[in-house]
Amino acid sequence: MRLFELSNVYYEEESNYRFEDLNESLFIRRLIEELKEFLGPRFFNYEFFIYSNHKVNKRNPDSCKDTMPPSGNLSTSRKKVLLYFSDEGGLDPSFYSNKYFAIFKAYIGEKALASNVFPLSLGYVNAVPEFPDKSVKNRKYNVFFRGNLNMNRINFYRTFSKLRYLLPPERIITHEYYRKLLLKIKSDFSNFFEKSIVIFNDGFKVGFSPEKYGEVLSESKIVLCPKGYFMTECFRHFEAMRAGCIVISEPLPDTPFYKDSPIIQIGNWDQGLKIIRSLLEDEERMEEIHQQTRRWWIEKCSEKATASYIAERLDQLEKK
């Protein structure tokens, strides 16, 4: 299916979702627009295939054999470029790298990739709006997290609970009942920090509306980014960077979107709490990180920055 009325941009119809239902569709549209600007006439030397797949091969999670898009077997005179989104399982598409001139993939992790396979920015959820940037001192909330209590966030939850030492560790009870039990015991820890919002949901996108979520991000000084279902990377990182928030995160892969970034990466959430308390006493330091984060979003992760990154990688491959 052709996209954006362009003769060389296609959406793989075997993707898990219709294009208009993708969380990333707005980011992708703007990315292609910027890429067209960066490449100029050379844009039409390539055929760009957008693919969305998140089905993990449970027998062999590192295999992409079952997820090769149809364009991999397509013969074309133009050089094929695959932009692979949505796969939170972090599959390595190197298995079919010989089918494409270049592959750019979100959620790539830190695997040993083929020479023409590159990490890709995740983007943001379409409906989460961007608000005008505010300095730290003018923001309402000190700390913000609202999200699903998935099984990778049990220890994150326990960090805020007064009952943490009475709760069994997640390795003892790692099933749906335990998660539901914790939510019944307590889901709202907003009083843990002054003027903050820390709330656990029972599902993805079931808390604030996207509009409200975007507004709260723009009013938050520090945003907590615990691990997602499979990988640490999630939309929250990019939405928070776009909003200029100070991001506290579990360790992230060493890709161009995170390496040397202002994101504060921690080994555990007890360490994270100490850092948060120290930051809240140092408004000048918070403002400095806020400014660094906004620059990082603009220069490294935005649609324009990602388009520049893709164009540079394509140029490098052309010179080989």
LUMMARDREN-670190 format. One record per residue (C-alpha): residue number from 1; x, y, z. Coordinates in nm, 2 decimals. Each point is the difference from the previous one (the first is absolute). Layout:
FILO     i        x        y        z
FILO   NUM        X        Y        Z
...
This chain:
FILO     i        x        y        z
FILO     1     0.00     0.00     0.00
FILO     2     0.15     0.34    -0.10
FILO     3     0.03     0.26     0.27
FILO     4    -0.01     0.38    -0.01
FILO     5    -0.07     0.01    -0.38
FILO     6     0.36    -0.08    -0.06
FILO     7     0.10    -0.26    -0.27
FILO     8     0.28    -0.15     0.20
FILO     9    -0.14    -0.03     0.36
FILO    10    -0.21    -0.30     0.09
FILO    11    -0.16    -0.15     0.30
FILO    12     0.03    -0.38     0.04
FILO    13    -0.36    -0.13     0.00
FILO    14     0.12    -0.31     0.19
FILO    15     0.07     0.23     0.30
FILO    16    -0.18    -0.06     0.32
FILO    17    -0.20     0.32    -0.02
FILO    18    -0.15     0.22    -0.26
FILO    19     0.23     0.30    -0.05
FILO    20    -0.26     0.25     0.14
FILO    21    -0.02    -0.21     0.32
FILO    22     0.38     0.01     0.06
FILO    23     0.11     0.19     0.31
FILO    24     0.29     0.13    -0.20
FILO    25    -0.19     0.10    -0.32
FILO    26     0.04     0.38     0.05
FILO    27     0.37    -0.03     0.09
FILO    28     0.05    -0.22    -0.32
FILO    29    -0.19     0.25    -0.22
FILO    30     0.22     0.29     0.13
FILO    31     0.31    -0.21    -0.02
FILO    32    -0.06    -0.07    -0.37
FILO    33    -0.07     0.36    -0.07
FILO    34     0.34     0.10     0.16
FILO    35     0.18    -0.28    -0.18
FILO    36    -0.13     0.12    -0.33
FILO    37     0.14     0.34     0.08
FILO    38     0.34    -0.14     0.11
FILO    39     0.05    -0.22    -0.30
FILO    40    -0.15     0.23    -0.27
FILO    41    -0.01    -0.17    -0.34
FILO    42     0.18    -0.30     0.14
FILO    43    -0.30    -0.08     0.21
FILO    44    -0.15    -0.18    -0.31
FILO    45     0.31    -0.22    -0.04
FILO    46    -0.15    -0.21     0.29
FILO    47    -0.32    -0.18     0.07
FILO    48    -0.10     0.04     0.37
FILO    49    -0.20    -0.28     0.16
FILO    50    -0.17     0.06     0.33
FILO    51    -0.05    -0.31     0.21
FILO    52    -0.17    -0.06     0.33
FILO    53     0.03    -0.33     0.17
FILO    54     0.02    -0.10     0.37
FILO    55    -0.06    -0.38    -0.02
FILO    56     0.28    -0.17     0.19
FILO    57     0.10    -0.35    -0.11
FILO    58    -0.03    -0.17     0.34
FILO    59     0.20    -0.29    -0.10
FILO    60     0.29     0.22    -0.11
FILO    61    -0.04     0.36     0.10
FILO    62     0.32     0.10    -0.19
FILO    63    -0.13    -0.13    -0.33
FILO    64    -0.16     0.23    -0.26
FILO    65    -0.09    -0.29    -0.24
FILO    66    -0.37     0.03     0.07
FILO    67     0.00     0.38    -0.02
FILO    68     0.16     0.08    -0.33
FILO    69    -0.22     0.25    -0.18
FILO    70    -0.12    -0.08    -0.36
FILO    71     0.22     0.27    -0.15
FILO    72     0.30    -0.21     0.09
FILO    73    -0.09    -0.22    -0.30
FILO    74    -0.09     0.29    -0.22
FILO    75     0.22     0.08    -0.31
FILO    76     0.04     0.37    -0.07
FILO    77     0.24     0.22    -0.19
FILO    78     0.02     0.24     0.30
FILO    79     0.19    -0.07     0.32
FILO    80    -0.23    -0.14     0.27
FILO    81     0.00     0.16     0.34
FILO    82    -0.20    -0.16     0.29
FILO    83    -0.12     0.21     0.29
FILO    84    -0.11    -0.26     0.26
FILO    85    -0.22     0.12     0.30
FILO    86    -0.19    -0.14     0.29
FILO    87     0.20    -0.31     0.08
FILO    88     0.04     0.02     0.38
FILO    89     0.15    -0.34     0.00
FILO    90     0.32     0.14    -0.15
FILO    91     0.05    -0.25    -0.28
FILO    92     0.31     0.03    -0.21
FILO    93    -0.09     0.04    -0.37
FILO    94     0.36    -0.08    -0.11
FILO    95    -0.14    -0.34    -0.13
FILO    96    -0.14     0.17    -0.30
FILO    97     0.24     0.30    -0.03
FILO    98     0.11    -0.13    -0.34
FILO    99    -0.35     0.07    -0.13
FILO   100     0.03     0.38     0.06
FILO   101     0.25     0.28    -0.07
FILO   102    -0.06     0.11     0.36
FILO   103    -0.22    -0.09     0.30
FILO   104    -0.09     0.25     0.28
FILO   105    -0.17    -0.17     0.30
FILO   106    -0.15     0.13     0.32
FILO   107     0.06    -0.20     0.32
FILO   108     0.32    -0.15    -0.13
FILO   109     0.18    -0.04     0.33
FILO   110     0.38    -0.06     0.00
FILO   111     0.03    -0.30    -0.24
FILO   112     0.29    -0.05    -0.24
FILO   113    -0.18     0.14    -0.31
FILO   114     0.07    -0.05    -0.37
FILO   115     0.19     0.29    -0.15
FILO   116    -0.31     0.14    -0.17
FILO   117    -0.23    -0.03     0.31
FILO   118    -0.04     0.31     0.22
FILO   119    -0.20     0.10     0.31
FILO   120    -0.30     0.22    -0.05
FILO   121    -0.16     0.26     0.22
FILO   122    -0.33    -0.12     0.15
FILO   123    -0.19     0.32    -0.04
FILO   124    -0.31     0.08     0.21
FILO   125    -0.37    -0.09     0.03
FILO   126    -0.19     0.20    -0.26
FILO   127    -0.27     0.14     0.23
FILO   128     0.25     0.12     0.27
FILO   129     0.03     0.38    -0.09
FILO   130     0.31     0.21     0.03
FILO   131    -0.04     0.32     0.22
FILO   132     0.22     0.31     0.01
FILO   133     0.31    -0.05     0.20
FILO   134     0.01     0.13     0.36
FILO   135     0.30     0.05     0.23
FILO   136     0.02    -0.23     0.30
FILO   137    -0.10     0.27     0.25
FILO   138    -0.33     0.05    -0.18
FILO   139    -0.11    -0.36     0.00
FILO   140    -0.27    -0.13     0.23
FILO   141     0.12    -0.35     0.07
FILO   142     0.33    -0.12     0.15
FILO   143    -0.01    -0.36    -0.10
FILO   144    -0.23    -0.18    -0.25
FILO   145    -0.08    -0.36    -0.08
FILO   146    -0.32    -0.14    -0.11
FILO   147     0.00    -0.34    -0.18
FILO   148    -0.08    -0.37    -0.01
FILO   149     0.12    -0.22     0.28
FILO   150     0.15    -0.27    -0.22
FILO   151     0.21    -0.28     0.15
FILO   152     0.33     0.18    -0.08
FILO   153    -0.11     0.28     0.23
FILO   154    -0.07    -0.19     0.32
FILO   155     0.33     0.11     0.17
FILO   156    -0.07     0.35    -0.12
FILO   157    -0.34    -0.01     0.17
FILO   158     0.16    -0.15     0.32
FILO   159     0.23     0.30     0.02
FILO   160    -0.29     0.22     0.09
FILO   161    -0.19    -0.24     0.23
FILO   162     0.02     0.02     0.38
FILO   163    -0.07    -0.37    -0.01
FILO   164     0.29    -0.08    -0.23
FILO   165     0.18    -0.23     0.25
FILO   166    -0.32    -0.19     0.07
FILO   167    -0.08    -0.05    -0.37
FILO   168     0.14    -0.32    -0.15
FILO   169     0.27     0.06    -0.26
FILO   170    -0.10    -0.02    -0.37
FILO   171     0.20    -0.32    -0.05
FILO   172    -0.23    -0.17     0.24
FILO   173    -0.33     0.10    -0.15
FILO   174     0.03     0.11    -0.36
FILO   175    -0.35    -0.04    -0.13
FILO   176    -0.30     0.22    -0.08
FILO   177    -0.16    -0.06     0.35
FILO   178     0.30     0.17     0.17
FILO   179    -0.02     0.30    -0.22
FILO   180    -0.37     0.04     0.06
FILO   181     0.05    -0.05     0.37
FILO   182     0.25     0.29     0.01
FILO   183    -0.24     0.23    -0.18
FILO   184    -0.27    -0.08     0.25
FILO   185     0.23     0.07     0.29
FILO   186     0.10     0.34    -0.14
FILO   187     0.03     0.16    -0.34
FILO   188     0.05     0.37     0.08
FILO   189     0.33     0.11     0.15
FILO   190    -0.02     0.36    -0.09
FILO   191     0.06     0.11     0.36
FILO   192     0.34    -0.17     0.00
FILO   193     0.15     0.33    -0.14
FILO   194    -0.15     0.34     0.06
FILO   195    -0.20     0.14    -0.29
FILO   196     0.03    -0.32    -0.21
FILO   197    -0.19    -0.26    -0.19
FILO   198     0.10    -0.37     0.04
FILO   199    -0.28    -0.23    -0.10
FILO   200    -0.01    -0.36    -0.13
FILO   201    -0.26    -0.12    -0.25
FILO   202    -0.14    -0.34    -0.09
FILO   203     0.08     0.03    -0.37
FILO   204     0.16     0.21    -0.28
FILO   205    -0.16     0.34    -0.07
FILO   206    -0.27    -0.04     0.26
FILO   207     0.10     0.28     0.23
FILO   208    -0.01     0.36    -0.11
FILO   209    -0.13     0.09    -0.34
FILO   210     0.28     0.05    -0.25
FILO   211    -0.07     0.38     0.01
FILO   212     0.01     0.01     0.38
FILO   213     0.32    -0.22    -0.01
FILO   214     0.17     0.24    -0.23
FILO   215    -0.10     0.30     0.21
FILO   216     0.13    -0.16     0.32
FILO   217     0.33    -0.09    -0.17
FILO   218     0.04     0.37    -0.09
FILO   219    -0.06     0.09     0.36
FILO   220     0.24    -0.26     0.15
FILO   221     0.35     0.06     0.11
FILO   222     0.11    -0.37     0.04
FILO   223    -0.15    -0.29    -0.19
FILO   224     0.06    -0.36     0.11
FILO   225     0.05    -0.26    -0.28
FILO   226    -0.01    -0.36     0.13
FILO   227     0.04    -0.30    -0.23
FILO   228    -0.27    -0.08    -0.25
FILO   229    -0.14    -0.35    -0.08
FILO   230     0.32    -0.13    -0.16
FILO   231     0.25     0.28    -0.03
FILO   232     0.09     0.31     0.19
FILO   233    -0.07     0.22    -0.30
FILO   234    -0.35     0.14    -0.02
FILO   235    -0.19     0.30    -0.14
FILO   236     0.02     0.16     0.34
FILO   237     0.37     0.07    -0.05
FILO   238    -0.06     0.19    -0.32
FILO   239    -0.32     0.18     0.11
FILO   240     0.18     0.11     0.32
FILO   241     0.31     0.12    -0.19
FILO   242    -0.22     0.19    -0.24
FILO   243    -0.17     0.17     0.30
FILO   244     0.34     0.09     0.14
FILO   245    -0.04    -0.21     0.32
FILO   246     0.28    -0.14     0.20
FILO   247    -0.01    -0.37    -0.08
FILO   248     0.09    -0.27     0.26
FILO   249     0.03    -0.34    -0.17
FILO   250     0.12    -0.35     0.05
FILO   251     0.31    -0.08    -0.23
FILO   252    -0.06     0.06    -0.37
FILO   253     0.17    -0.15    -0.30
FILO   254     0.31     0.18    -0.12
FILO   255    -0.15     0.14    -0.32
FILO   256     0.04     0.35    -0.15
FILO   257    -0.34     0.10     0.16
FILO   258     0.12    -0.06     0.36
FILO   259     0.38    -0.01     0.00
FILO   260     0.13     0.32     0.17
FILO   261    -0.35     0.13     0.04
FILO   262    -0.12     0.20     0.31
FILO   263    -0.22    -0.30     0.10
FILO   264     0.10    -0.10     0.35
FILO   265     0.04    -0.38     0.00
FILO   266    -0.01    -0.19     0.32
FILO   267     0.08    -0.35     0.12
FILO   268    -0.30    -0.03     0.23
FILO   269    -0.28     0.22     0.12
FILO   270     0.13     0.05     0.35
FILO   271     0.29     0.18    -0.16
FILO   272    -0.25     0.18    -0.22
FILO   273    -0.18     0.14     0.31
FILO   274     0.32     0.14     0.14
FILO   275     0.08     0.17    -0.33
FILO   276    -0.36     0.14    -0.02
FILO   277     0.02     0.14     0.36
FILO   278     0.33     0.16    -0.07
FILO   279    -0.12     0.16    -0.33
FILO   280    -0.32     0.14     0.17
FILO   281     0.23     0.20     0.23
FILO   282     0.20     0.14    -0.29
FILO   283    -0.22     0.20    -0.24
FILO   284     0.30     0.14    -0.19
FILO   285     0.12    -0.35    -0.08
FILO   286    -0.35    -0.11    -0.11
FILO   287    -0.03     0.30    -0.23
FILO   288     0.34    -0.09    -0.15
FILO   289    -0.11    -0.36    -0.07
FILO   290    -0.34     0.12    -0.13
FILO   291     0.18     0.22    -0.26
FILO   292     0.23    -0.29    -0.09
FILO   293    -0.29    -0.23    -0.05
FILO   294    -0.19     0.23    -0.23
FILO   295     0.31     0.04    -0.21
FILO   296     0.05    -0.37    -0.01
FILO   297    -0.35    -0.05    -0.12
FILO   298     0.04     0.26    -0.28
FILO   299     0.35    -0.11    -0.11
FILO   300    -0.01    -0.38     0.05
FILO   301    -0.36    -0.14     0.02
FILO   302    -0.25     0.23    -0.17
FILO   303    -0.14    -0.07    -0.34
FILO   304     0.25     0.24    -0.16
FILO   305     0.30    -0.15     0.19
FILO   306    -0.11    -0.36    -0.07
FILO   307    -0.03     0.09    -0.37
FILO   308     0.35     0.15     0.00
FILO   309     0.13    -0.32     0.17
FILO   310    -0.16    -0.23    -0.26
FILO   311     0.13     0.22    -0.29
FILO   312     0.35    -0.02     0.15
FILO   313    -0.01    -0.38     0.03
FILO   314    -0.13    -0.03    -0.36
FILO   315     0.29     0.22    -0.12
FILO   316     0.25    -0.22     0.19
FILO   317    -0.14    -0.31    -0.17
FILO   318     0.02     0.17    -0.34
FILO   319     0.37     0.06     0.05
FILO   320     0.08    -0.36     0.09
